[in-house]
Each structure stands twice: as structure tokens, then as C-alpha cells.
Amino acid sequence: MKFTEFDFSQEVLDGLDAMRFDEATPVQEKTIPIIKTGTDLIACAQTGTGKTAAYLLPVLDRIVREGHNGTTALILVPTRELALQIDQQIEGFSYFLDVTSMSVFGGNDKGLWDQQKIGLTKGADIIVATPGRMIQHLTMGYVDFKSVKHLILDEADRMLDMGFLDDLMQIESFLPKENRQGLLFSATMPPKIRDLAKKLLDKPEEINIAISKPAEGILQAAYVVHEHQKIDLIVDLLKDKDVPSIIIFSSRKSKVNDIVRALKRNEFNARGIHSDLDQKERIEVLREFKNRNVQILVATDIVARGIDIEKIDLVINIDVPNDAEDYVHRIGRTARAQTQGVGITFINEDDQYDFHKIEKLIETDIYKIPLPPHYEEAPKYEPEAKMKRFGGKRKGGGKKSGGKPQYKKKAPKKD
């Protein structure tokens, strides 16, 4: 279905044409007609399916047709990276429109706070905000949300996982109760999301698009390894390979620094990003990676759902994610917009059952690549047996890294 079939205003269509948007994705095709009617909606769609445009375009179209006086839409998101990404998309779509937007997120920069205060006081048409910082501004008394017609929650499951439920309900109390459309987008649909929908939405329609399944263009594979072999394996896999853009995900920010140091020692162009970096540093790292000035980005899950970068060729999970759903979001950074990509996961002995749950979730047996010949034999992949052996608990008291390494990397064989 083409965007010209949605009966958007000419100004919106001009913006789409400038951004080379022609064919709608399935989530856009199913949700845009519902949103244009003003009906509340709960939509379940994985990352990379185009859900941001699915709600932005109808909102922009309504602003163009009905005019604007104050803030029309409030979009709540879990991370500052996602807030910035959405704000950038609004700028692109509204290039030919008289529409203002701003992102509101946390940070210790007083100048940033003052800038946000000015924008909120003037009343930008669309506000994209993280819940915690939005609450701080609301409680100061200078934010006027009386004209809000759209409350949109993006990555709602992640916001609940991060403990934002009370903040979300408090923010909702500042909004008008009547003539307000509620849109809730989530990658998963657990009971807590349905409970949230009951509190915030009025008789919503429901759309489900490819729930918890990686994009078809992703070639998935895994290595079963001992914990101490992982960084060496990354270096060996990437050595002498021409892979322009790579993201490596780690579950722990301490390991991010270890990986970056190892890669730099081997003359790779790598940088790390995690919650200890301040906002300016994080924006700089993402900009350098997006502009291809950095080949390898090593990250915690802080960016798994918060960046939109085209042509990422390879994603490596050096750790199996704690949540099976996070696996989909991590490897979803590649093969976006119907392109091709590769997602590789390292599985240590303690992580095997968690990875087995991922395989069950996505209904796929992921191929286990043999280790290079100069490595000690990998642990056998026996997730069910290992779970029974340890009485339903992780080996090593729940730590993902296990205890002391039992094997060492062999020296290369000599002829």
C-alpha cells in the first residue's frame, strides 16, 4: 500500500516524498487508518517495523488540517536515545510543515534544563519525553497540557520494565480526560501491558504485527563458548574481515570497557556506550558511529531500542540477554527496512537454558557454529539437561559469568 492512499494532506505527502517514503510497512498499513479515525489503539510490533512513522504521520496530518494552539501530542519513551531519534524523525516528516517539536530527557546540564523549560513554556506542538524528566518539569507548574489531543506511549513494555508505571500515571493526570486519543505501542504484550492499556485507553482496537520474531533478513547463528574465550573469539572473528558497521551488545557495562580495550589493542576502530557516559558523550559516540567514523559500537541494552541507524551489517551478543524479548531488539538493529544482516550470539554454559527459551520464543533452532580449531572444545549445548542438573537455577549462584575458567585457549597448531 502506498502512502498516497492514506488521504494525507499534500504537505505531509511532500515530506514523505522528500524522505523517499513510498510503500507503507504492514504496521503502518494497519494502524494509520485506525489512528486517523481518532480511536484508541494498542499495537504490538517488533523493532524496525516502522511503528514510529505509523503514529507520527496521522498526528502531523491532523495538526496540518486542524491547526495548532499549544501542545497537541505527548510521546513518552523509555530512553533519551529514543526521544532524540523520534524528534529527528519529526523534523524530517515536517520539513514542509509549520510544526514544532522538542525532546525532553534527563541530564545534569543546567543549560539543557533551561532549554527544555523554555520549549515547554512556549508549548511545542509535539513533545517527546522520558517519564522521569517530564515529571520534574510538570511538578514545577509551568507546563500546560490542556490542549493535548494525543498521548502516545512508545516501547511501553520497556518503560514498565524500567519502573516508570507511577510516573506514567502521574503524567496522565495532567492531561485532559476528554477528546484525547491514546496510542500504546509495545514489542511484547504481557499482562502488565494490558493492565496499563485499561488504565490509559478507552475501548482500544488492537493490532499485532509479527510479535517477537526477528526480521526475515537476519541470518542468525551462535557459538557455544566458555566465558573467558568470548573476547578472544570476537577479535578472531573480526580480524581481516571487511565489515563496515558492527554493534556488540554486553549485559554489563564493565565488560563494555574490556571489549573496547581489546579491540583497540588489535587496531580496530571501536567505541563504547553505556549509562556512565554523560549525555554529550553518548550523543557524540552515536553520531560518530552513525556517520561511519567508528566501525564498532560496543553497547549495553541502553541503545538496543533507542537508535535508528541504517546498514548495520553485524550484531554480536557477547552475552545472552536476560530477557528473551531483548534478543529480538538487539539483533533487530540489523536488517532494518528489508535489508540483510547477521546476528551472532555467544552462549556460555550458564546461559544455555536462557538461549533455549529464546529459540522457543522465536520458534527457530539457531545454528551453532563450531569454534575455530585452535580453541578448546566448547561446552556441549544441553540446555534442558543443564537446567535439571542445577535444580532450575543457574550454575554459579545466578552469575552469568560462571566461576574460574576451566580451559585455556590453545596455541595455534604448528605444521
VEXDREN-2710 file (C-alpha; in Angstrom, 1 decimal):
% VEXDREN-2710
k/r/px/py/pz
1/MET/0.0/0.0/0.0
2/LYS/1.4/3.4/-1.0
3/PHE/1.3/6.4/1.4
4/THR/-0.7/8.4/-1.2
5/GLU/-3.6/6.1/-0.4
6/PHE/-4.0/7.3/3.2
7/ASP/-5.5/10.6/2.1
8/PHE/-2.8/12.7/3.9
9/SER/-2.5/16.4/3.3
10/GLN/-0.3/17.5/0.5
11/GLU/2.2/19.0/2.9
12/VAL/2.6/15.6/4.7
13/LEU/3.0/13.8/1.3
14/ASP/5.7/16.3/0.3
15/GLY/7.6/15.4/3.4
16/LEU/7.3/11.7/2.7
17/ASP/8.4/12.2/-0.8
18/ALA/11.5/14.2/0.3
19/MET/12.4/11.3/2.7
20/ARG/11.8/8.8/-0.1
21/PHE/8.9/7.1/1.7
22/ASP/6.7/5.3/-0.8
23/GLU/5.4/1.9/0.4
24/ALA/3.9/1.6/3.8
25/THR/5.0/-1.3/6.1
26/PRO/2.5/-3.7/7.5
27/VAL/2.2/-2.0/10.8
28/GLN/1.7/1.4/9.1
29/GLU/-0.9/-0.1/6.7
30/LYS/-2.9/-1.5/9.6
31/THR/-2.6/1.3/12.2
32/ILE/-2.7/4.5/10.2
33/PRO/-6.4/4.2/9.2
34/ILE/-7.4/3.5/12.8
35/ILE/-5.4/6.4/14.2
36/LYS/-6.9/8.8/11.6
37/THR/-10.4/8.0/13.0
38/GLY/-9.3/9.1/16.5
39/THR/-9.8/5.6/18.0
40/ASP/-7.6/4.5/20.8
41/LEU/-5.1/1.8/19.8
42/ILE/-2.8/-0.8/21.4
43/ALA/-0.3/-2.1/18.8
44/CYS/2.2/-4.9/19.2
45/ALA/5.1/-4.7/16.7
46/GLN/8.8/-5.5/16.9
47/THR/11.6/-3.0/16.4
48/GLY/12.4/-1.9/12.9
49/THR/8.8/-2.3/11.5
50/GLY/8.2/1.4/11.0
51/LYS/5.9/2.0/14.0
52/THR/7.2/5.5/14.7
53/ALA/6.0/6.7/11.4
54/ALA/2.8/4.9/11.9
55/TYR/1.8/7.2/14.7
56/LEU/3.7/10.4/13.7
57/LEU/2.2/10.7/10.2
58/PRO/-1.5/10.8/11.3
59/VAL/-0.7/13.2/14.2
60/LEU/1.2/15.6/11.8
61/ASP/-1.7/15.3/9.3
62/ARG/-4.2/16.3/12.0
63/ILE/-2.1/19.3/13.1
64/VAL/-2.0/20.5/9.4
65/ARG/-5.8/20.1/8.9
66/GLU/-7.0/21.4/12.3
67/GLY/-4.3/24.0/13.2
68/HIS/-2.5/24.1/16.5
69/ASN/-2.6/26.1/19.6
70/GLY/-0.2/24.7/22.2
71/THR/1.0/21.1/22.6
72/THR/-1.1/18.7/20.6
73/ALA/0.8/15.4/21.2
74/LEU/2.8/14.0/24.0
75/ILE/5.0/11.0/23.2
76/LEU/6.5/9.1/26.1
77/VAL/9.6/6.8/25.6
78/PRO/12.0/4.9/27.9
79/THR/15.3/6.4/26.9
80/ARG/16.9/9.7/25.8
81/GLU/18.3/8.0/22.7
82/LEU/14.8/7.0/21.5
83/ALA/13.5/10.5/22.3
84/LEU/16.2/12.1/20.2
85/GLN/15.6/9.6/17.4
86/ILE/11.9/10.3/17.3
87/ASP/12.4/14.1/17.4
88/GLN/14.7/13.8/14.4
89/GLN/12.1/11.8/12.5
90/ILE/9.5/14.5/13.3
91/GLU/11.9/17.1/11.8
92/GLY/12.2/15.1/8.6
93/PHE/8.5/14.4/8.2
94/SER/7.5/18.0/9.0
95/TYR/10.1/19.7/6.7
96/PHE/7.3/21.3/4.7
97/LEU/5.0/21.9/7.8
98/ASP/4.6/24.6/10.3
99/VAL/5.1/22.2/13.2
100/THR/7.4/22.5/16.2
101/SER/8.8/19.6/18.3
102/MET/11.2/19.1/21.1
103/SER/12.7/16.2/23.1
104/VAL/12.7/16.3/26.9
105/PHE/15.1/14.0/28.8
106/GLY/17.3/13.8/31.8
107/GLY/20.9/15.1/32.3
108/ASN/23.0/17.2/34.7
109/ASP/23.4/20.0/32.2
110/LYS/21.6/23.1/33.5
111/GLY/21.6/24.6/30.0
112/LEU/19.6/21.6/28.8
113/TRP/17.1/22.0/31.6
114/ASP/16.7/25.7/30.8
115/GLN/16.3/25.0/27.1
116/GLN/13.6/22.4/27.9
117/LYS/11.8/24.8/30.2
118/ILE/11.6/27.5/27.5
119/GLY/10.3/25.0/25.0
120/LEU/7.7/23.6/27.3
121/THR/6.6/27.1/28.4
122/LYS/6.1/28.1/24.8
123/GLY/4.2/24.9/24.0
124/ALA/5.9/23.0/21.2
125/ASP/3.3/21.1/19.0
126/ILE/4.8/17.7/19.8
127/ILE/6.8/16.8/22.9
128/VAL/8.9/13.6/23.0
129/ALA/9.9/12.9/26.6
130/THR/11.2/10.3/29.1
131/PRO/8.8/10.0/32.0
132/GLY/11.2/10.9/34.8
133/ARG/12.3/14.2/33.4
134/MET/8.7/15.0/32.2
135/ILE/7.5/14.6/35.8
136/GLN/10.2/17.0/37.0
137/HIS/9.0/19.7/34.7
138/LEU/5.3/19.1/35.3
139/THR/5.7/19.5/39.1
140/MET/7.3/23.0/38.6
141/GLY/3.9/24.3/37.4
142/TYR/4.8/26.0/34.1
143/VAL/3.8/23.1/31.7
144/ASP/0.3/23.5/30.1
145/PHE/-1.0/20.3/28.6
146/LYS/-4.7/21.3/28.3
147/SER/-4.6/21.2/24.5
148/VAL/-3.1/17.7/24.3
149/LYS/-5.1/15.5/21.9
150/HIS/-2.7/12.5/21.6
151/LEU/-1.0/10.6/24.3
152/ILE/1.4/8.1/22.8
153/LEU/3.5/5.5/24.6
154/ASP/6.3/4.0/22.6
155/GLU/8.2/1.0/23.8
156/ALA/5.6/0.7/26.6
157/ASP/6.9/-2.7/27.8
158/ARG/10.4/-1.2/28.3
159/MET/9.0/1.7/30.3
160/LEU/7.3/-0.7/32.7
161/ASP/10.4/-2.8/32.9
162/MET/12.3/0.3/34.0
163/GLY/9.8/1.1/36.7
164/PHE/8.0/4.1/35.1
165/LEU/4.4/3.0/35.9
166/ASP/3.8/5.5/38.6
167/ASP/5.4/8.3/36.5
168/LEU/3.2/7.4/33.6
169/MET/0.0/7.5/35.7
170/GLN/1.1/10.8/37.3
171/ILE/1.8/12.3/33.8
172/GLU/-1.6/11.1/32.6
173/SER/-3.3/13.0/35.5
174/PHE/-2.0/16.3/34.0
175/LEU/-3.7/15.6/30.6
176/PRO/-7.3/16.4/29.5
177/LYS/-9.7/13.4/30.0
178/GLU/-12.0/14.1/27.1
179/ASN/-11.3/14.2/23.4
180/ARG/-7.9/12.6/23.9
181/GLN/-6.6/9.7/21.8
182/GLY/-4.4/7.2/23.5
183/LEU/-1.9/5.1/21.4
184/LEU/0.2/2.4/23.1
185/PHE/3.0/0.7/21.1
186/SER/4.8/-2.3/22.6
187/ALA/7.1/-5.0/21.3
188/THR/5.5/-7.5/23.7
189/MET/2.1/-8.0/25.1
190/PRO/2.4/-9.3/28.7
191/PRO/-0.5/-8.9/31.2
192/LYS/1.1/-5.7/32.7
193/ILE/0.8/-4.0/29.3
194/ARG/-2.9/-4.9/29.1
195/ASP/-3.4/-3.6/32.6
196/LEU/-1.8/-0.3/31.6
197/ALA/-3.9/-0.1/28.5
198/LYS/-7.1/-0.5/30.6
199/LYS/-6.0/2.5/32.7
200/LEU/-5.0/4.8/29.9
201/LEU/-7.0/3.8/26.8
202/ASP/-10.7/3.9/26.1
203/LYS/-12.1/0.9/24.2
204/PRO/-8.9/0.5/22.1
205/GLU/-8.6/-1.5/18.9
206/GLU/-5.7/-4.0/18.9
207/ILE/-3.2/-4.7/16.2
208/ASN/-0.5/-7.4/16.4
209/ILE/2.3/-7.5/13.9
210/ALA/5.0/-10.2/13.8
211/ILE/5.2/-10.4/17.6
212/SER/8.7/-11.3/18.9
213/LYS/10.1/-12.6/15.7
214/PRO/13.4/-11.3/14.1
215/ALA/13.2/-9.8/10.7
216/GLU/13.5/-12.3/7.9
217/GLY/16.6/-10.7/6.5
218/ILE/18.7/-11.6/9.6
219/LEU/21.0/-14.6/9.4
220/GLN/21.1/-15.9/13.0
221/ALA/23.9/-18.0/14.4
222/ALA/25.6/-18.8/17.7
223/TYR/28.8/-20.0/19.3
224/VAL/28.8/-22.1/22.4
225/VAL/31.9/-20.9/24.4
226/HIS/33.5/-20.7/27.8
227/GLU/33.1/-17.3/29.3
228/HIS/36.9/-16.5/29.2
229/GLN/37.0/-17.2/25.5
230/LYS/34.5/-14.6/24.4
231/ILE/36.7/-11.5/23.9
232/ASP/39.3/-13.6/22.1
233/LEU/36.6/-15.0/19.8
234/ILE/35.3/-11.5/18.9
235/VAL/38.9/-10.5/17.9
236/ASP/39.4/-13.7/15.8
237/LEU/36.0/-13.4/14.1
238/LEU/36.6/-9.8/13.1
239/LYS/40.2/-10.0/12.1
240/ASP/40.8/-9.4/8.4
241/LYS/37.1/-9.1/7.8
242/ASP/35.7/-6.2/5.9
243/VAL/32.5/-5.5/7.9
244/PRO/31.8/-1.7/7.8
245/SER/29.3/-1.4/10.7
246/ILE/29.1/-3.6/13.8
247/ILE/27.3/-3.4/17.2
248/ILE/28.4/-5.6/20.1
249/PHE/26.0/-5.9/23.0
250/SER/27.0/-6.7/26.5
251/SER/24.8/-7.2/29.5
252/ARG/27.3/-5.4/31.8
253/LYS/28.8/-2.0/31.3
254/SER/32.1/-3.1/32.9
255/LYS/32.6/-5.6/30.1
256/VAL/31.9/-2.9/27.5
257/ASN/35.2/-1.2/28.5
258/ASP/37.1/-4.6/28.5
259/ILE/35.9/-5.3/24.9
260/VAL/36.7/-1.8/23.6
261/ARG/40.3/-2.1/25.1
262/ALA/40.8/-5.5/23.5
263/LEU/39.5/-4.3/20.1
264/LYS/41.7/-1.2/20.2
265/ARG/44.8/-3.3/21.1
266/ASN/44.1/-5.2/17.9
267/GLU/43.8/-1.9/15.9
268/PHE/40.0/-2.0/15.5
269/ASN/38.1/1.3/15.4
270/ALA/35.8/0.8/18.4
271/ARG/34.0/2.9/20.9
272/GLY/31.7/2.1/23.9
273/ILE/28.4/3.5/25.1
274/HIS/26.7/2.8/28.4
275/SER/24.9/4.6/31.2
276/ASP/28.1/6.0/32.9
277/LEU/28.7/8.3/29.9
278/ASP/27.1/11.8/30.1
279/GLN/24.6/12.9/27.5
280/LYS/27.1/14.8/25.4
281/GLU/29.5/11.8/25.2
282/ARG/26.7/9.4/24.3
283/ILE/25.4/11.7/21.5
284/GLU/29.0/12.1/20.2
285/VAL/29.6/8.3/20.2
286/LEU/26.3/7.6/18.4
287/ARG/27.0/10.4/15.9
288/GLU/30.4/9.1/15.1
289/PHE/29.0/5.6/14.6
290/LYS/26.1/6.7/12.5
291/ASN/28.5/8.7/10.3
292/ARG/30.7/5.7/9.8
293/ASN/33.6/7.3/11.6
294/VAL/33.5/4.4/14.1
295/GLN/33.3/0.8/12.8
296/ILE/32.4/-1.0/16.0
297/LEU/30.0/0.2/18.7
298/VAL/30.1/-1.7/22.0
299/ALA/27.0/-1.1/24.0
300/THR/24.7/-2.1/26.8
301/ASP/21.0/-2.5/26.2
302/ILE/20.6/1.2/26.7
303/VAL/20.7/1.5/22.9
304/ALA/19.0/-1.8/21.9
305/ARG/15.7/0.0/21.4
306/GLY/16.9/3.6/21.2
307/ILE/18.8/4.1/17.9
308/ASP/17.7/4.0/14.3
309/ILE/20.9/3.5/12.2
310/GLU/20.7/2.1/8.7
311/LYS/23.0/-0.5/7.2
312/ILE/24.3/-2.2/10.4
313/ASP/25.9/-5.3/9.0
314/LEU/26.6/-7.4/12.1
315/VAL/25.2/-7.6/15.6
316/ILE/27.1/-9.7/18.2
317/ASN/25.6/-10.6/21.6
318/ILE/28.6/-11.3/23.7
319/ASP/26.1/-12.3/26.5
320/VAL/22.7/-13.9/26.1
321/PRO/20.1/-11.3/27.1
322/ASN/18.4/-11.9/30.4
323/ASP/15.0/-11.4/28.8
324/ALA/14.2/-13.4/25.7
325/GLU/12.4/-10.4/24.2
326/ASP/15.7/-8.3/24.4
327/TYR/17.3/-10.7/21.9
328/VAL/14.8/-9.6/19.3
329/HIS/15.5/-6.0/19.9
330/ARG/19.3/-6.5/19.9
331/ILE/19.5/-8.3/16.6
332/GLY/16.8/-6.0/15.3
333/ARG/19.4/-3.3/14.9
334/THR/20.5/-5.1/11.7
335/ALA/18.4/-6.0/8.6
336/ARG/16.2/-3.0/9.1
337/ALA/13.8/-1.8/6.3
338/GLN/14.0/-5.2/4.5
339/THR/17.8/-5.2/4.2
340/GLN/20.1/-8.1/5.1
341/GLY/22.2/-8.6/8.3
342/VAL/23.8/-11.1/10.6
343/GLY/23.2/-11.7/14.3
344/ILE/25.6/-13.8/16.3
345/THR/25.3/-14.8/20.0
346/PHE/27.9/-16.2/22.4
347/ILE/26.5/-18.8/24.8
348/ASN/28.4/-19.8/27.9
349/GLU/27.5/-22.9/29.9
350/ASP/25.3/-21.0/32.4
351/ASP/23.4/-19.2/29.6
352/GLN/22.2/-22.3/27.7
353/TYR/18.7/-22.5/29.1
354/ASP/18.1/-18.8/28.6
355/PHE/19.1/-19.2/25.0
356/HIS/16.9/-22.2/24.6
357/LYS/14.0/-20.0/25.8
358/ILE/14.9/-17.5/23.0
359/GLU/14.8/-20.3/20.4
360/LYS/11.4/-21.4/21.7
361/LEU/10.1/-17.8/21.6
362/ILE/11.1/-17.2/18.0
363/GLU/10.3/-20.8/17.0
364/THR/13.7/-21.3/15.5
365/ASP/16.6/-23.6/16.2
366/ILE/19.6/-21.3/15.7
367/TYR/22.6/-22.9/14.1
368/LYS/25.6/-23.4/16.5
369/ILE/28.9/-22.7/14.6
370/PRO/31.8/-24.8/15.7
371/LEU/34.6/-22.9/17.4
372/PRO/37.8/-22.3/15.4
373/PRO/40.2/-25.3/15.6
374/HIS/42.7/-23.7/17.9
375/TYR/40.1/-23.4/20.7
376/GLU/39.5/-25.9/23.4
377/GLU/36.4/-27.9/23.0
378/ALA/33.2/-25.9/23.7
379/PRO/30.7/-26.9/26.3
380/LYS/28.0/-29.2/24.9
381/TYR/24.8/-27.5/24.2
382/GLU/22.4/-29.3/26.5
383/PRO/20.0/-26.6/27.9
384/GLU/17.3/-28.9/29.3
385/ALA/19.8/-31.3/30.9
386/LYS/21.7/-28.4/32.5
387/MET/18.6/-26.8/33.9
388/LYS/17.6/-30.1/35.5
389/ARG/21.1/-30.7/36.8
390/PHE/21.1/-27.4/38.7
391/GLY/17.6/-27.7/40.0
392/GLY/16.2/-24.9/37.9
393/LYS/18.9/-22.4/38.9
394/ARG/21.9/-21.0/37.1
395/LYS/25.2/-22.6/37.8
396/GLY/27.4/-20.4/39.9
397/GLY/24.7/-18.8/42.1
398/GLY/23.0/-17.0/39.3
399/LYS/26.0/-15.2/37.9
400/LYS/26.2/-15.2/34.1
401/SER/29.9/-15.4/34.0
402/GLY/30.4/-18.7/35.9
403/GLY/33.5/-19.4/38.1
404/LYS/37.1/-19.7/37.3
405/PRO/37.8/-20.8/33.7
406/GLN/38.5/-24.5/33.4
407/TYR/40.1/-24.3/30.0
408/LYS/42.5/-22.1/28.2
409/LYS/42.8/-21.1/24.6
410/LYS/45.2/-23.4/22.8
411/ALA/48.2/-22.2/20.9
412/PRO/47.8/-22.4/17.2
413/LYS/48.9/-25.8/15.8
414/LYS/52.3/-25.8/14.1
415/ASP/52.9/-27.5/10.8
END
